[in-house]
Amino acid sequence: MRKLVVSIIAFAAASAVFAGTGDVEKRLEEQYPATNITSVRESQVKGVYEVVMGRNVAYTDESGRYMIFGHLYDMKEQKDLTAQRLDEINKIDVSALPLADAIKTVKGDGSRTLYVFSDPDCPFCQRLERETMPKLDNVTIYTFLYPLEGLHPDAKRKAETIWCAKDRAKAWDDFMTSGKLPEGRTRCDNPVERNIRLGSSLGINGTPTIITGDGAMVPGFVPASELERRLSGGQPQRAKTATGG
């Protein structure tokens, strides 16, 4: 991380002339016409500009020629500024999620809300259900069955079988904790294909992916302590996440 901070300082010092954000954005569009430049603004480092490209963030000088792809840290405040910005730009409009296409599980008074895109054959999804979810209380969980067929060829069949069970929430819990599929009907009208299209449109490419009530996207396995922090509105602790396996 020290190398990244030093690089950013040197990067900023190399820009002797500072331009306005409009000028920088124009130069970027001219130099990278195929790139979707969502926004450009001054960063917390003088001479360095934050560039948002869809769901990604990079940093550039006033010329737009040089780019840094990495995280910008405020060492005094001990904050990951890039992570906070990514949380902002990747937020989901949860009011638009089709809740009828998800398995609903209510714990305690259900006053808090989580939305989870999960694959029944994903080991990290199973770990989330075994280790994290049992420790949460007073939460309503909407689970969107989201099989990643490229990784798990049989996951779609299992997802459909779970959805077609009389008690979907129980069938999901049973399979994720003990590997037992429900008996009886295995085919019915189900939302699995719709969920696959929905997840793709939201840019979800790994499981589990959790969305909190405020629309923040949290990829990968998350321990209960971190998820509680998220549910309570606290800032995330950045660590490696495990998805899709």
Number of C-alpha atoms within 10 A of each C-alpha: 10 8 7 15 15 11 13 21 14 11 19 19 15 13 16 10 10 15 16 13 17 12 15 22 22 14 16 21 15 12 13 13 10 8 12 12 17 14 14 23 16 19 16 13 15 13 22 25 25 23 25 19 15 13 14 15 21 17 24 25 26 24 17 21 11 10 16 18 11 14 15 22 18 13 10 6 8 8 16 17 17 20 18 12 15 16 18 14 17 17 17 18 13 16 10 7 14 14 14 10 17 22 20 15 17 16 15 11 10 14 11 17 16 20 23 23 24 27 29 26 25 22 18 22 26 22 17 21 19 15 16 18 17 11 12 16 15 13 18 20 21 24 21 28 30 30 29 22 14 8 12 15 12 14 20 21 16 21 24 21 22 30 27 20 20 13 12 18 18 15 20 27 18 15 18 22 14 11 14 13 18 21 12 10 13 16 13 11 8 16 18 20 14 15 19 19 11 16 18 12 10 13 10 17 16 20 26 30 25 24 22 21 19 16 18 19 22 20 21 21 25 24 14 16 12 16 21 16 13 19 18 10 12 11 15 16 12 10 7 10 12 17 18 22 16
